[in-house]
Amino acid sequence: MSELELLPVLLAAGVSAVLAAAALRAAIASVPGEDRRWRERPPLGWRLAWPLVRLLATLLDPALPPRWRARCARGLRQSGLDLALDAAQVAAGCAIGALGLGAAAWLAGAWTAGLVQVPGEGRWSALVVALAVALGGWWPLSWLRERRAARLRTIGRALPFYLDVVTLSVESGANLTGALQHAVAKGPGGPLQVELERVLRDIRAGRTRADALRALAERHGSGLGPILRAQAEQRRQERFQQAEKLAMKAPVKMLFPLLVFIFPCTFVLLFFPIVVRLLEEGVLK
């Protein structure tokens, strides 16, 4: 194709891109504003495409199944992101990841098509694009699951210490609210401290659940000490058992590197002098 024949195609593509960008900008501008004064900042991946996330979240929100919405909300709470994202914004992030990675795979396939001729190229290109779309949609959910698991592990490690502090505070005469305040003030930073701070905010806000917790602390403050101490001891034992379980898995995980990397090198170091000696003596000639 000559340059003159290619020029209308390029012009049409440029005009189409400009019109598509203008339509996208108008659609984003039509999305209702969101009051985020009491919300937290979204994760970096969502912030980079936040206008598009808001647009897709508005479009996808009515179509989300209630069960998936409830599971996603529970996962966001356990991940510590319930004040940063909602279920529709998570779905929008998955859609953007799928479309972005799929488009990147398609462009990479189109660019390499002229360099390398592969039999059945169209079928393989469609398969690669489909895999890229699936991977792009799965990646945000996988990241959220990893964050949730890491956060729960951190909370599990910090829980015995906080229970000990609460136990000592209750046994010294403080109510449960005061014990939680002391634990938050003296405990190490982390997700558990954040969760306890949120509980204290609920107590100060006077919610029904907070009123029940305050009443329980006033009625049974002095009697909660043995219960909390037993809970702290149980959680500490569970932590040690988990550590022992992970330690027992370590030799099994080391078996493959030993067989593939360590043992061959050891055998080479052991048998190399023997082979050299046999060659010098003419046994292996």
Salt bridges, closest charged atoms under 4 A:
GLU34 OE2 - ARG36 NH1 3.20
GLU34 OE2 - ARG39 NH1 3.24
ASP35 OD1 - ARG37 NE 3.01
ASP61 OD1 - ARG69 NH1 2.79
ASP82 OD2 - ARG198 NH2 2.93
ASP164 OD2 - ARG236 NH2 2.40
GLU171 OE1 - ARG229 NH2 3.03
GLU195 OE2 - ARG151 NH2 2.77
ASP202 OD1 - ARG207 NH1 3.36
ASP202 OD2 - ARG209 NH2 2.86
ASP211 OD1 - ARG214 NH1 3.05
GLU233 OE1 - ARG236 NH1 3.04
GLU238 OE2 - ARG235 NH1 3.71
GLU281 OE2 - ARG277 NE 2.88
